[in-house]
Amino acid sequence: MTANDIIQDSRLARVRELRDEVARLKAELAATQASCAEWEHHFTLALAAAMDADKLPSGGTMLVLDGWNIVFNSRF
């Protein structure tokens, strides 16, 4: 084995390490992008709710019902 073979092998090992690191970073980026999309969706819903709340008359009341209470409460 020559010095050039040793250098070539070490370069190849480094390239493999870098390839694995790139794959790990791509997976991390995909997870981060999915998380950002989820936060963006929640933020959009919060803005829509805030705009709806601005349309309510001042001093008025708001009745909030969830599906569970509508389905399982016989008073409605």
PDB file of N, CA, C, O and CB in Angstrom:
ATOM      1  N   MET A   1       0.853  -1.160   0.000  1.00  0.00           N
ATOM      2  CA  MET A   1       0.000   0.000   0.000  1.00  0.00           C
ATOM      3  C   MET A   1       0.906   1.232   0.000  1.00  0.00           C
ATOM      4  O   MET A   1       1.856   1.334   0.776  1.00  0.00           O
ATOM      5  CB  MET A   1      -0.975  -0.007   1.225  1.00  0.00           C
ATOM      6  N   THR A   2       0.583   2.142  -0.880  1.00  0.00           N
ATOM      7  CA  THR A   2       1.408   3.347  -1.012  1.00  0.00           C
ATOM      8  C   THR A   2       0.771   4.499  -0.248  1.00  0.00           C
ATOM      9  O   THR A   2      -0.361   4.413   0.230  1.00  0.00           O
ATOM     10  CB  THR A   2       1.596   3.727  -2.501  1.00  0.00           C
ATOM     11  N   ALA A   3       1.530   5.570  -0.152  1.00  0.00           N
ATOM     12  CA  ALA A   3       1.025   6.771   0.515  1.00  0.00           C
ATOM     13  C   ALA A   3      -0.190   7.319  -0.226  1.00  0.00           C
ATOM     14  O   ALA A   3      -1.133   7.812   0.393  1.00  0.00           O
ATOM     15  CB  ALA A   3       2.127   7.847   0.606  1.00  0.00           C
ATOM     16  N   ASN A   4      -0.161   7.231  -1.554  1.00  0.00           N
ATOM     17  CA  ASN A   4      -1.306   7.710  -2.348  1.00  0.00           C
ATOM     18  C   ASN A   4      -2.558   6.887  -2.060  1.00  0.00           C
ATOM     19  O   ASN A   4      -3.663   7.428  -2.028  1.00  0.00           O
ATOM     20  CB  ASN A   4      -0.980   7.656  -3.853  1.00  0.00           C
ATOM     21  N   ASP A   5      -2.390   5.585  -1.851  1.00  0.00           N
ATOM     22  CA  ASP A   5      -3.537   4.738  -1.508  1.00  0.00           C
ATOM     23  C   ASP A   5      -4.131   5.140  -0.160  1.00  0.00           C
ATOM     24  O   ASP A   5      -5.351   5.189   0.001  1.00  0.00           O
ATOM     25  CB  ASP A   5      -3.121   3.257  -1.480  1.00  0.00           C
ATOM     26  N   ILE A   6      -3.257   5.426   0.803  1.00  0.00           N
ATOM     27  CA  ILE A   6      -3.715   5.844   2.126  1.00  0.00           C
ATOM     28  C   ILE A   6      -4.469   7.168   2.037  1.00  0.00           C
ATOM     29  O   ILE A   6      -5.529   7.328   2.642  1.00  0.00           O
ATOM     30  CB  ILE A   6      -2.526   5.970   3.094  1.00  0.00           C
ATOM     31  N   ILE A   7      -3.918   8.107   1.286  1.00  0.00           N
ATOM     32  CA  ILE A   7      -4.571   9.411   1.103  1.00  0.00           C
ATOM     33  C   ILE A   7      -5.914   9.232   0.410  1.00  0.00           C
ATOM     34  O   ILE A   7      -6.910   9.834   0.809  1.00  0.00           O
ATOM     35  CB  ILE A   7      -3.670  10.369   0.285  1.00  0.00           C
ATOM     36  N   GLN A   8      -5.937   8.409  -0.620  1.00  0.00           N
ATOM     37  CA  GLN A   8      -7.177   8.161  -1.361  1.00  0.00           C
ATOM     38  C   GLN A   8      -8.236   7.523  -0.454  1.00  0.00           C
ATOM     39  O   GLN A   8      -9.407   7.901  -0.498  1.00  0.00           O
ATOM     40  CB  GLN A   8      -6.903   7.252  -2.581  1.00  0.00           C
ATOM     41  N   ASP A   9      -7.818   6.554   0.366  1.00  0.00           N
ATOM     42  CA  ASP A   9      -8.757   5.904   1.276  1.00  0.00           C
ATOM     43  C   ASP A   9      -9.301   6.883   2.319  1.00  0.00           C
ATOM     44  O   ASP A   9     -10.486   6.846   2.651  1.00  0.00           O
ATOM     45  CB  ASP A   9      -8.082   4.723   1.972  1.00  0.00           C
ATOM     46  N   SER A  10      -8.441   7.750   2.830  1.00  0.00           N
ATOM     47  CA  SER A  10      -8.904   8.725   3.818  1.00  0.00           C
ATOM     48  C   SER A  10      -9.855   9.731   3.175  1.00  0.00           C
ATOM     49  O   SER A  10     -10.820  10.162   3.807  1.00  0.00           O
ATOM     50  CB  SER A  10      -7.709   9.456   4.460  1.00  0.00           C
ATOM     51  N   ARG A  11      -9.593  10.104   1.936  1.00  0.00           N
ATOM     52  CA  ARG A  11     -10.505  11.004   1.223  1.00  0.00           C
ATOM     53  C   ARG A  11     -11.859  10.334   1.002  1.00  0.00           C
ATOM     54  O   ARG A  11     -12.911  10.952   1.167  1.00  0.00           O
ATOM     55  CB  ARG A  11      -9.898  11.432  -0.127  1.00  0.00           C
ATOM     56  N   LEU A  12     -11.808   9.070   0.628  1.00  0.00           N
ATOM     57  CA  LEU A  12     -13.047   8.328   0.407  1.00  0.00           C
ATOM     58  C   LEU A  12     -13.849   8.200   1.707  1.00  0.00           C
ATOM     59  O   LEU A  12     -15.072   8.333   1.705  1.00  0.00           O
ATOM     60  CB  LEU A  12     -12.739   6.934  -0.167  1.00  0.00           C
ATOM     61  N   ALA A  13     -13.156   7.943   2.801  1.00  0.00           N
ATOM     62  CA  ALA A  13     -13.833   7.861   4.093  1.00  0.00           C
ATOM     63  C   ALA A  13     -14.472   9.201   4.448  1.00  0.00           C
ATOM     64  O   ALA A  13     -15.595   9.245   4.949  1.00  0.00           O
ATOM     65  CB  ALA A  13     -12.847   7.430   5.196  1.00  0.00           C
ATOM     66  N   ARG A  14     -13.758  10.282   4.188  1.00  0.00           N
ATOM     67  CA  ARG A  14     -14.299  11.622   4.479  1.00  0.00           C
ATOM     68  C   ARG A  14     -15.524  11.921   3.620  1.00  0.00           C
ATOM     69  O   ARG A  14     -16.496  12.501   4.105  1.00  0.00           O
ATOM     70  CB  ARG A  14     -13.223  12.700   4.246  1.00  0.00           C
ATOM     71  N   VAL A  15     -15.484  11.533   2.367  1.00  0.00           N
ATOM     72  CA  VAL A  15     -16.633  11.734   1.473  1.00  0.00           C
ATOM     73  C   VAL A  15     -17.838  10.949   1.990  1.00  0.00           C
ATOM     74  O   VAL A  15     -18.965  11.442   1.951  1.00  0.00           O
ATOM     75  CB  VAL A  15     -16.285  11.298   0.019  1.00  0.00           C
ATOM     76  N   ARG A  16     -17.603   9.744   2.469  1.00  0.00           N
ATOM     77  CA  ARG A  16     -18.709   8.952   3.029  1.00  0.00           C
ATOM     78  C   ARG A  16     -19.273   9.610   4.279  1.00  0.00           C
ATOM     79  O   ARG A  16     -20.490   9.643   4.462  1.00  0.00           O
ATOM     80  CB  ARG A  16     -18.240   7.524   3.356  1.00  0.00           C
ATOM     81  N   GLU A  17     -18.411  10.133   5.137  1.00  0.00           N
ATOM     82  CA  GLU A  17     -18.873  10.841   6.327  1.00  0.00           C
ATOM     83  C   GLU A  17     -19.712  12.052   5.943  1.00  0.00           C
ATOM     84  O   GLU A  17     -20.763  12.305   6.532  1.00  0.00           O
ATOM     85  CB  GLU A  17     -17.684  11.274   7.190  1.00  0.00           C
ATOM     86  N   LEU A  18     -19.242  12.792   4.957  1.00  0.00           N
ATOM     87  CA  LEU A  18     -19.977  13.981   4.512  1.00  0.00           C
ATOM     88  C   LEU A  18     -21.318  13.597   3.891  1.00  0.00           C
ATOM     89  O   LEU A  18     -22.316  14.287   4.097  1.00  0.00           O
ATOM     90  CB  LEU A  18     -19.139  14.782   3.501  1.00  0.00           C
ATOM     91  N   ARG A  19     -21.348  12.508   3.136  1.00  0.00           N
ATOM     92  CA  ARG A  19     -22.601  12.035   2.527  1.00  0.00           C
ATOM     93  C   ARG A  19     -23.613  11.679   3.614  1.00  0.00           C
ATOM     94  O   ARG A  19     -24.793  12.016   3.510  1.00  0.00           O
ATOM     95  CB  ARG A  19     -22.339  10.807   1.611  1.00  0.00           C
ATOM     96  N   ASP A  20     -23.142  10.996   4.653  1.00  0.00           N
ATOM     97  CA  ASP A  20     -24.034  10.639   5.757  1.00  0.00           C
ATOM     98  C   ASP A  20     -24.531  11.891   6.485  1.00  0.00           C
ATOM     99  O   ASP A  20     -25.697  11.965   6.874  1.00  0.00           O
ATOM    100  CB  ASP A  20     -23.316   9.701   6.744  1.00  0.00           C
ATOM    101  N   GLU A  21     -23.657  12.857   6.664  1.00  0.00           N
ATOM    102  CA  GLU A  21     -24.036  14.105   7.327  1.00  0.00           C
ATOM    103  C   GLU A  21     -25.067  14.866   6.492  1.00  0.00           C
ATOM    104  O   GLU A  21     -26.011  15.432   7.045  1.00  0.00           O
ATOM    105  CB  GLU A  21     -22.793  14.985   7.572  1.00  0.00           C
ATOM    106  N   VAL A  22     -24.899  14.885   5.183  1.00  0.00           N
ATOM    107  CA  VAL A  22     -25.868  15.548   4.294  1.00  0.00           C
ATOM    108  C   VAL A  22     -27.226  14.856   4.392  1.00  0.00           C
ATOM    109  O   VAL A  22     -28.258  15.525   4.430  1.00  0.00           O
ATOM    110  CB  VAL A  22     -25.363  15.540   2.822  1.00  0.00           C
ATOM    111  N   ALA A  23     -27.234  13.536   4.434  1.00  0.00           N
ATOM    112  CA  ALA A  23     -28.499  12.801   4.553  1.00  0.00           C
ATOM    113  C   ALA A  23     -29.179  13.123   5.879  1.00  0.00           C
ATOM    114  O   ALA A  23     -30.397  13.295   5.923  1.00  0.00           O
ATOM    115  CB  ALA A  23     -28.259  11.280   4.432  1.00  0.00           C
ATOM    116  N   ARG A  24     -28.403  13.206   6.959  1.00  0.00           N
ATOM    117  CA  ARG A  24     -28.962  13.534   8.263  1.00  0.00           C
ATOM    118  C   ARG A  24     -29.541  14.949   8.268  1.00  0.00           C
ATOM    119  O   ARG A  24     -30.624  15.190   8.801  1.00  0.00           O
ATOM    120  CB  ARG A  24     -27.893  13.394   9.352  1.00  0.00           C
ATOM    121  N   LEU A  25     -28.800  15.874   7.667  1.00  0.00           N
ATOM    122  CA  LEU A  25     -29.261  17.259   7.609  1.00  0.00           C
ATOM    123  C   LEU A  25     -30.505  17.413   6.738  1.00  0.00           C
ATOM    124  O   LEU A  25     -31.379  18.225   7.044  1.00  0.00           O
ATOM    125  CB  LEU A  25     -28.151  18.154   7.085  1.00  0.00           C
ATOM    126  N   LYS A  26     -30.590  16.647   5.663  1.00  0.00           N
ATOM    127  CA  LYS A  26     -31.792  16.686   4.816  1.00  0.00           C
ATOM    128  C   LYS A  26     -33.014  16.213   5.596  1.00  0.00           C
ATOM    129  O   LYS A  26     -34.091  16.800   5.489  1.00  0.00           O
ATOM    130  CB  LYS A  26     -31.599  15.814   3.554  1.00  0.00           C
ATOM    131  N   ALA A  27     -32.843  15.156   6.378  1.00  0.00           N
ATOM    132  CA  ALA A  27     -33.959  14.654   7.188  1.00  0.00           C
ATOM    133  C   ALA A  27     -34.351  15.684   8.246  1.00  0.00           C
ATOM    134  O   ALA A  27     -35.536  15.906   8.494  1.00  0.00           O
ATOM    135  CB  ALA A  27     -33.584  13.308   7.861  1.00  0.00           C
ATOM    136  N   GLU A  28     -33.367  16.303   8.858  1.00  0.00           N
ATOM    137  CA  GLU A  28     -33.648  17.333   9.862  1.00  0.00           C
ATOM    138  C   GLU A  28     -34.345  18.536   9.234  1.00  0.00           C
ATOM    139  O   GLU A  28     -35.261  19.106   9.827  1.00  0.00           O
ATOM    140  CB  GLU A  28     -32.350  17.779  10.551  1.00  0.00           C
ATOM    141  N   LEU A  29     -33.912  18.921   8.035  1.00  0.00           N
ATOM    142  CA  LEU A  29     -34.546  20.030   7.329  1.00  0.00           C
ATOM    143  C   LEU A  29     -36.001  19.711   6.993  1.00  0.00           C
ATOM    144  O   LEU A  29     -36.877  20.562   7.147  1.00  0.00           O
ATOM    145  CB  LEU A  29     -33.770  20.358   6.050  1.00  0.00           C
ATOM    146  N   ALA A  30     -36.256  18.494   6.539  1.00  0.00           N
ATOM    147  CA  ALA A  30     -37.630  18.101   6.211  1.00  0.00           C
ATOM    148  C   ALA A  30     -38.520  18.163   7.450  1.00  0.00           C
ATOM    149  O   ALA A  30     -39.659  18.624   7.376  1.00  0.00           O
ATOM    150  CB  ALA A  30     -37.658  16.682   5.609  1.00  0.00           C
ATOM    151  N   ALA A  31     -38.002  17.699   8.586  1.00  0.00           N
ATOM    152  CA  ALA A  31     -38.782  17.750   9.824  1.00  0.00           C
ATOM    153  C   ALA A  31     -39.023  19.195  10.241  1.00  0.00           C
ATOM    154  O   ALA A  31     -40.120  19.528  10.688  1.00  0.00           O
ATOM    155  CB  ALA A  31     -38.063  16.983  10.952  1.00  0.00           C
ATOM    156  N   THR A  32     -38.033  20.046  10.105  1.00  0.00           N
ATOM    157  CA  THR A  32     -38.175  21.452  10.464  1.00  0.00           C
ATOM    158  C   THR A  32     -39.168  22.151   9.542  1.00  0.00           C
ATOM    159  O   THR A  32     -39.973  22.961  10.001  1.00  0.00           O
ATOM    160  CB  THR A  32     -36.818  22.158  10.411  1.00  0.00           C
ATOM    161  N   GLN A  33     -39.119  21.848   8.256  1.00  0.00           N
ATOM    162  CA  GLN A  33     -40.067  22.441   7.312  1.00  0.00           C
ATOM    163  C   GLN A  33     -41.492  22.004   7.624  1.00  0.00           C
ATOM    164  O   GLN A  33     -42.420  22.807   7.530  1.00  0.00           O
ATOM    165  CB  GLN A  33     -39.704  22.057   5.873  1.00  0.00           C
ATOM    166  N   ALA A  34     -41.673  20.740   7.995  1.00  0.00           N
ATOM    167  CA  ALA A  34     -43.008  20.262   8.362  1.00  0.00           C
ATOM    168  C   ALA A  34     -43.504  20.984   9.613  1.00  0.00           C
ATOM    169  O   ALA A  34     -44.672  21.363   9.696  1.00  0.00           O
ATOM    170  CB  ALA A  34     -42.994  18.733   8.594  1.00  0.00           C
ATOM    171  N   SER A  35     -42.624  21.168  10.568  1.00  0.00           N
ATOM    172  CA  SER A  35     -42.991  21.880  11.790  1.00  0.00           C
ATOM    173  C   SER A  35     -43.358  23.333  11.482  1.00  0.00           C
ATOM    174  O   SER A  35     -44.328  23.861  12.027  1.00  0.00           O
ATOM    175  CB  SER A  35     -41.839  21.826  12.810  1.00  0.00           C
ATOM    176  N   CYS A  36     -42.590  23.968  10.616  1.00  0.00           N
ATOM    177  CA  CYS A  36     -42.885  25.362  10.232  1.00  0.00           C
ATOM    178  C   CYS A  36     -44.231  25.460   9.532  1.00  0.00           C
ATOM    179  O   CYS A  36     -44.987  26.401   9.773  1.00  0.00           O
ATOM    180  CB  CYS A  36     -41.777  25.918   9.316  1.00  0.00           C
ATOM    181  N   ALA A  37     -44.537  24.496   8.666  1.00  0.00           N
ATOM    182  CA  ALA A  37     -45.823  24.505   7.971  1.00  0.00           C
ATOM    183  C   ALA A  37     -46.968  24.360   8.966  1.00  0.00           C
ATOM    184  O   ALA A  37     -48.015  24.991   8.822  1.00  0.00           O
ATOM    185  CB  ALA A  37     -45.881  23.378   6.923  1.00  0.00           C
ATOM    186  N   GLU A  38     -46.756  23.518   9.981  1.00  0.00           N
ATOM    187  CA  GLU A  38     -47.780  23.336  11.004  1.00  0.00           C
ATOM    188  C   GLU A  38     -47.996  24.621  11.791  1.00  0.00           C
ATOM    189  O   GLU A  38     -49.136  25.007  12.049  1.00  0.00           O
ATOM    190  CB  GLU A  38     -47.395  22.197  11.948  1.00  0.00           C
ATOM    191  N   TRP A  39     -46.910  25.286  12.176  1.00  0.00           N
ATOM    192  CA  TRP A  39     -47.019  26.555  12.902  1.00  0.00           C
ATOM    193  C   TRP A  39     -47.675  27.622  12.038  1.00  0.00           C
ATOM    194  O   TRP A  39     -48.475  28.416  12.532  1.00  0.00           O
ATOM    195  CB  TRP A  39     -45.636  27.033  13.363  1.00  0.00           C
ATOM    196  N   GLU A  40     -47.342  27.644  10.751  1.00  0.00           N
ATOM    197  CA  GLU A  40     -47.944  28.622   9.840  1.00  0.00           C
ATOM    198  C   GLU A  40     -49.456  28.419   9.771  1.00  0.00           C
ATOM    199  O   GLU A  40     -50.219  29.384   9.760  1.00  0.00           O
ATOM    200  CB  GLU A  40     -47.322  28.509   8.428  1.00  0.00           C
ATOM    201  N   HIS A  41     -49.880  27.158   9.725  1.00  0.00           N
ATOM    202  CA  HIS A  41     -51.310  26.853   9.683  1.00  0.00           C
ATOM    203  C   HIS A  41     -52.001  27.345  10.959  1.00  0.00           C
ATOM    204  O   HIS A  41     -53.058  27.972  10.890  1.00  0.00           O
ATOM    205  CB  HIS A  41     -51.533  25.332   9.502  1.00  0.00           C
ATOM    206  N   HIS A  42     -51.410  27.064  12.114  1.00  0.00           N
ATOM    207  CA  HIS A  42     -51.987  27.518  13.379  1.00  0.00           C
ATOM    208  C   HIS A  42     -52.029  29.046  13.452  1.00  0.00           C
ATOM    209  O   HIS A  42     -53.003  29.617  13.944  1.00  0.00           O
ATOM    210  CB  HIS A  42     -51.185  26.956  14.560  1.00  0.00           C
ATOM    211  N   PHE A  43     -50.990  29.699  12.971  1.00  0.00           N
ATOM    212  CA  PHE A  43     -50.945  31.157  12.983  1.00  0.00           C
ATOM    213  C   PHE A  43     -52.029  31.737  12.082  1.00  0.00           C
ATOM    214  O   PHE A  43     -52.672  32.724  12.437  1.00  0.00           O
ATOM    215  CB  PHE A  43     -49.563  31.656  12.541  1.00  0.00           C
ATOM    216  N   THR A  44     -52.232  31.129  10.921  1.00  0.00           N
ATOM    217  CA  THR A  44     -53.280  31.579  10.004  1.00  0.00           C
ATOM    218  C   THR A  44     -54.656  31.456  10.658  1.00  0.00           C
ATOM    219  O   THR A  44     -55.492  32.352  10.543  1.00  0.00           O
ATOM    220  CB  THR A  44     -53.237  30.766   8.694  1.00  0.00           C
ATOM    221  N   LEU A  45     -54.876  30.336  11.345  1.00  0.00           N
ATOM    222  CA  LEU A  45     -56.155  30.165  12.045  1.00  0.00           C
ATOM    223  C   LEU A  45     -56.318  31.196  13.156  1.00  0.00           C
ATOM    224  O   LEU A  45     -57.415  31.714  13.366  1.00  0.00           O
ATOM    225  CB  LEU A  45     -56.262  28.748  12.627  1.00  0.00           C
ATOM    226  N   ALA A  46     -55.240  31.496  13.866  1.00  0.00           N
ATOM    227  CA  ALA A  46     -55.313  32.494  14.937  1.00  0.00           C
ATOM    228  C   ALA A  46     -55.626  33.871  14.373  1.00  0.00           C
ATOM    229  O   ALA A  46     -56.394  34.622  14.975  1.00  0.00           O
ATOM    230  CB  ALA A  46     -53.998  32.536  15.727  1.00  0.00           C
ATOM    231  N   LEU A  47     -55.047  34.215  13.229  1.00  0.00           N
ATOM    232  CA  LEU A  47     -55.349  35.509  12.597  1.00  0.00           C
ATOM    233  C   LEU A  47     -56.801  35.575  12.158  1.00  0.00           C
ATOM    234  O   LEU A  47     -57.465  36.597  12.330  1.00  0.00           O
ATOM    235  CB  LEU A  47     -54.430  35.750  11.393  1.00  0.00           C
ATOM    236  N   ALA A  48     -57.292  34.478  11.588  1.00  0.00           N
ATOM    237  CA  ALA A  48     -58.698  34.450  11.167  1.00  0.00           C
ATOM    238  C   ALA A  48     -59.615  34.613  12.374  1.00  0.00           C
ATOM    239  O   ALA A  48     -60.612  35.333  12.300  1.00  0.00           O
ATOM    240  CB  ALA A  48     -59.020  33.132  10.424  1.00  0.00           C
ATOM    241  N   ALA A  49     -59.292  33.956  13.481  1.00  0.00           N
ATOM    242  CA  ALA A  49     -60.109  34.083  14.696  1.00  0.00           C
ATOM    243  C   ALA A  49     -60.052  35.508  15.228  1.00  0.00           C
ATOM    244  O   ALA A  49     -61.064  36.041  15.682  1.00  0.00           O
ATOM    245  CB  ALA A  49     -59.634  33.090  15.781  1.00  0.00           C
ATOM    246  N   ALA A  50     -58.880  36.127  15.178  1.00  0.00           N
ATOM    247  CA  ALA A  50     -58.753  37.513  15.657  1.00  0.00           C
ATOM    248  C   ALA A  50     -59.573  38.459  14.799  1.00  0.00           C
ATOM    249  O   ALA A  50     -60.208  39.376  15.322  1.00  0.00           O
ATOM    250  CB  ALA A  50     -57.280  37.954  15.659  1.00  0.00           C
ATOM    251  N   MET A  51     -59.569  38.250  13.493  1.00  0.00           N
ATOM    252  CA  MET A  51     -60.365  39.107  12.613  1.00  0.00           C
ATOM    253  C   MET A  51     -61.858  38.904  12.866  1.00  0.00           C
ATOM    254  O   MET A  51     -62.630  39.862  12.835  1.00  0.00           O
ATOM    255  CB  MET A  51     -60.033  38.821  11.137  1.00  0.00           C
ATOM    256  N   ASP A  52     -62.266  37.655  13.117  1.00  0.00           N
ATOM    257  CA  ASP A  52     -63.666  37.385  13.438  1.00  0.00           C
ATOM    258  C   ASP A  52     -64.051  38.037  14.766  1.00  0.00           C
ATOM    259  O   ASP A  52     -65.148  38.579  14.904  1.00  0.00           O
ATOM    260  CB  ASP A  52     -63.923  35.868  13.495  1.00  0.00           C
ATOM    261  N   ALA A  53     -63.146  37.981  15.736  1.00  0.00           N
ATOM    262  CA  ALA A  53     -63.426  38.585  17.046  1.00  0.00           C
ATOM    263  C   ALA A  53     -63.568  40.098  16.924  1.00  0.00           C
ATOM    264  O   ALA A  53     -64.361  40.699  17.649  1.00  0.00           O
ATOM    265  CB  ALA A  53     -62.309  38.240  18.054  1.00  0.00           C
ATOM    266  N   ASP A  54     -62.812  40.726  16.016  1.00  0.00           N
ATOM    267  CA  ASP A  54     -62.920  42.173  15.810  1.00  0.00           C
ATOM    268  C   ASP A  54     -64.286  42.571  15.258  1.00  0.00           C
ATOM    269  O   ASP A  54     -64.714  43.712  15.433  1.00  0.00           O
ATOM    270  CB  ASP A  54     -61.826  42.650  14.863  1.00  0.00           C
ATOM    271  N   LYS A  55     -64.965  41.652  14.602  1.00  0.00           N
ATOM    272  CA  LYS A  55     -66.268  41.957  13.999  1.00  0.00           C
ATOM    273  C   LYS A  55     -67.409  41.880  15.009  1.00  0.00           C
ATOM    274  O   LYS A  55     -68.520  42.322  14.715  1.00  0.00           O
ATOM    275  CB  LYS A  55     -66.544  41.003  12.850  1.00  0.00           C
ATOM    276  N   LEU A  56     -67.154  41.329  16.192  1.00  0.00           N
ATOM    277  CA  LEU A  56     -68.208  41.215  17.203  1.00  0.00           C
ATOM    278  C   LEU A  56     -68.527  42.591  17.773  1.00  0.00           C
ATOM    279  O   LEU A  56     -67.643  43.440  17.889  1.00  0.00           O
ATOM    280  CB  LEU A  56     -67.786  40.244  18.336  1.00  0.00           C
ATOM    281  N   PRO A  57     -69.772  42.807  18.121  1.00  0.00           N
ATOM    282  CA  PRO A  57     -70.129  44.096  18.737  1.00  0.00           C
ATOM    283  C   PRO A  57     -69.497  44.208  20.126  1.00  0.00           C
ATOM    284  O   PRO A  57     -69.344  43.214  20.836  1.00  0.00           O
ATOM    285  CB  PRO A  57     -71.677  44.251  18.834  1.00  0.00           C
ATOM    286  N   SER A  58     -69.143  45.411  20.488  1.00  0.00           N
ATOM    287  CA  SER A  58     -68.527  45.608  21.803  1.00  0.00           C
ATOM    288  C   SER A  58     -69.557  45.346  22.894  1.00  0.00           C
ATOM    289  O   SER A  58     -70.724  45.710  22.746  1.00  0.00           O
ATOM    290  CB  SER A  58     -67.946  47.042  21.936  1.00  0.00           C
ATOM    291  N   GLY A  59     -69.142  44.728  23.969  1.00  0.00           N
ATOM    292  CA  GLY A  59     -70.036  44.418  25.071  1.00  0.00           C
ATOM    293  C   GLY A  59     -70.922  43.214  24.818  1.00  0.00           C
ATOM    294  O   GLY A  59     -71.708  42.834  25.686  1.00  0.00           O
ATOM    295  N   GLY A  60     -70.812  42.614  23.662  1.00  0.00           N
ATOM    296  CA  GLY A  60     -71.635  41.449  23.351  1.00  0.00           C
ATOM    297  C   GLY A  60     -71.073  40.193  23.999  1.00  0.00           C
ATOM    298  O   GLY A  60     -69.978  40.201  24.560  1.00  0.00           O
ATOM    299  N   THR A  61     -71.825  39.136  23.912  1.00  0.00           N
ATOM    300  CA  THR A  61     -71.373  37.860  24.450  1.00  0.00           C
ATOM    301  C   THR A  61     -71.217  36.871  23.304  1.00  0.00           C
ATOM    302  O   THR A  61     -71.800  37.020  22.230  1.00  0.00           O
ATOM    303  CB  THR A  61     -72.363  37.319  25.519  1.00  0.00           C
ATOM    304  N   MET A  62     -70.417  35.872  23.574  1.00  0.00           N
ATOM    305  CA  MET A  62     -70.183  34.863  22.555  1.00  0.00           C
ATOM    306  C   MET A  62     -70.421  33.500  23.195  1.00  0.00           C
ATOM    307  O   MET A  62     -69.914  33.227  24.283  1.00  0.00           O
ATOM    308  CB  MET A  62     -68.736  34.973  21.955  1.00  0.00           C
ATOM    309  N   LEU A  63     -71.178  32.656  22.536  1.00  0.00           N
ATOM    310  CA  LEU A  63     -71.427  31.310  23.008  1.00  0.00           C
ATOM    311  C   LEU A  63     -70.531  30.375  22.207  1.00  0.00           C
ATOM    312  O   LEU A  63     -70.613  30.322  20.980  1.00  0.00           O
ATOM    313  CB  LEU A  63     -72.938  30.920  22.870  1.00  0.00           C
ATOM    314  N   VAL A  64     -69.688  29.649  22.901  1.00  0.00           N
ATOM    315  CA  VAL A  64     -68.771  28.718  22.244  1.00  0.00           C
ATOM    316  C   VAL A  64     -69.220  27.308  22.574  1.00  0.00           C
ATOM    317  O   VAL A  64     -69.310  26.932  23.743  1.00  0.00           O
ATOM    318  CB  VAL A  64     -67.289  28.956  22.689  1.00  0.00           C
ATOM    319  N   LEU A  65     -69.498  26.536  21.550  1.00  0.00           N
ATOM    320  CA  LEU A  65     -69.937  25.154  21.717  1.00  0.00           C
ATOM    321  C   LEU A  65     -68.948  24.238  21.020  1.00  0.00           C
ATOM    322  O   LEU A  65     -68.465  24.526  19.925  1.00  0.00           O
ATOM    323  CB  LEU A  65     -71.372  24.945  21.159  1.00  0.00           C
ATOM    324  N   ASP A  66     -68.663  23.134  21.677  1.00  0.00           N
ATOM    325  CA  ASP A  66     -67.851  22.135  21.005  1.00  0.00           C
ATOM    326  C   ASP A  66     -68.746  20.973  20.598  1.00  0.00           C
ATOM    327  O   ASP A  66     -69.862  20.836  21.099  1.00  0.00           O
ATOM    328  CB  ASP A  66     -66.686  21.653  21.915  1.00  0.00           C
ATOM    329  N   GLY A  67     -68.270  20.163  19.715  1.00  0.00           N
ATOM    330  CA  GLY A  67     -69.064  19.062  19.180  1.00  0.00           C
ATOM    331  C   GLY A  67     -69.514  18.076  20.242  1.00  0.00           C
ATOM    332  O   GLY A  67     -70.622  17.545  20.165  1.00  0.00           O
ATOM    333  N   TRP A  68     -68.672  17.825  21.229  1.00  0.00           N
ATOM    334  CA  TRP A  68     -69.010  16.881  22.285  1.00  0.00           C
ATOM    335  C   TRP A  68     -70.274  17.325  23.021  1.00  0.00           C
ATOM    336  O   TRP A  68     -71.177  16.519  23.244  1.00  0.00           O
ATOM    337  CB  TRP A  68     -67.840  16.738  23.269  1.00  0.00           C
ATOM    338  N   ASN A  69     -70.339  18.589  23.393  1.00  0.00           N
ATOM    339  CA  ASN A  69     -71.494  19.084  24.125  1.00  0.00           C
ATOM    340  C   ASN A  69     -72.739  19.130  23.255  1.00  0.00           C
ATOM    341  O   ASN A  69     -73.843  18.915  23.756  1.00  0.00           O
ATOM    342  CB  ASN A  69     -71.205  20.457  24.683  1.00  0.00           C
ATOM    343  N   ILE A  70     -72.596  19.396  22.004  1.00  0.00           N
ATOM    344  CA  ILE A  70     -73.761  19.421  21.114  1.00  0.00           C
ATOM    345  C   ILE A  70     -74.319  18.012  20.936  1.00  0.00           C
ATOM    346  O   ILE A  70     -75.534  17.817  20.977  1.00  0.00           O
ATOM    347  CB  ILE A  70     -73.388  20.029  19.739  1.00  0.00           C
ATOM    348  N   VAL A  71     -73.462  17.051  20.744  1.00  0.00           N
ATOM    349  CA  VAL A  71     -73.905  15.682  20.491  1.00  0.00           C
ATOM    350  C   VAL A  71     -74.448  15.025  21.758  1.00  0.00           C
ATOM    351  O   VAL A  71     -75.478  14.352  21.706  1.00  0.00           O
ATOM    352  CB  VAL A  71     -72.756  14.852  19.925  1.00  0.00           C
ATOM    353  N   PHE A  72     -73.776  15.208  22.891  1.00  0.00           N
ATOM    354  CA  PHE A  72     -74.115  14.447  24.085  1.00  0.00           C
ATOM    355  C   PHE A  72     -74.914  15.215  25.142  1.00  0.00           C
ATOM    356  O   PHE A  72     -75.174  14.681  26.220  1.00  0.00           O
ATOM    357  CB  PHE A  72     -72.871  13.946  24.698  1.00  0.00           C
ATOM    358  N   ASN A  73     -75.298  16.429  24.858  1.00  0.00           N
ATOM    359  CA  ASN A  73     -76.086  17.196  25.821  1.00  0.00           C
ATOM    360  C   ASN A  73     -77.505  17.329  25.267  1.00  0.00           C
ATOM    361  O   ASN A  73     -77.708  17.898  24.194  1.00  0.00           O
ATOM    362  CB  ASN A  73     -75.443  18.610  26.095  1.00  0.00           C
ATOM    363  N   SER A  74     -78.473  16.806  25.998  1.00  0.00           N
ATOM    364  CA  SER A  74     -79.849  16.774  25.482  1.00  0.00           C
ATOM    365  C   SER A  74     -80.543  18.124  25.582  1.00  0.00           C
ATOM    366  O   SER A  74     -81.652  18.273  25.068  1.00  0.00           O
ATOM    367  CB  SER A  74     -80.659  15.738  26.230  1.00  0.00           C
ATOM    368  N   ARG A  75     -79.925  19.118  26.232  1.00  0.00           N
ATOM    369  CA  ARG A  75     -80.566  20.421  26.365  1.00  0.00           C
ATOM    370  C   ARG A  75     -80.556  21.195  25.061  1.00  0.00           C
ATOM    371  O   ARG A  75     -81.296  22.172  24.942  1.00  0.00           O
ATOM    372  CB  ARG A  75     -79.885  21.229  27.443  1.00  0.00           C
ATOM    373  N   PHE A  76     -79.773  20.817  24.099  1.00  0.00           N
ATOM    374  CA  PHE A  76     -79.701  21.590  22.847  1.00  0.00           C
ATOM    375  C   PHE A  76     -80.684  21.092  21.848  1.00  0.00           C
ATOM    376  O   PHE A  76     -80.762  21.624  20.740  1.00  0.00           O
ATOM    377  CB  PHE A  76     -78.316  21.540  22.256  1.00  0.00           C
TER     378      PHE A  76
END
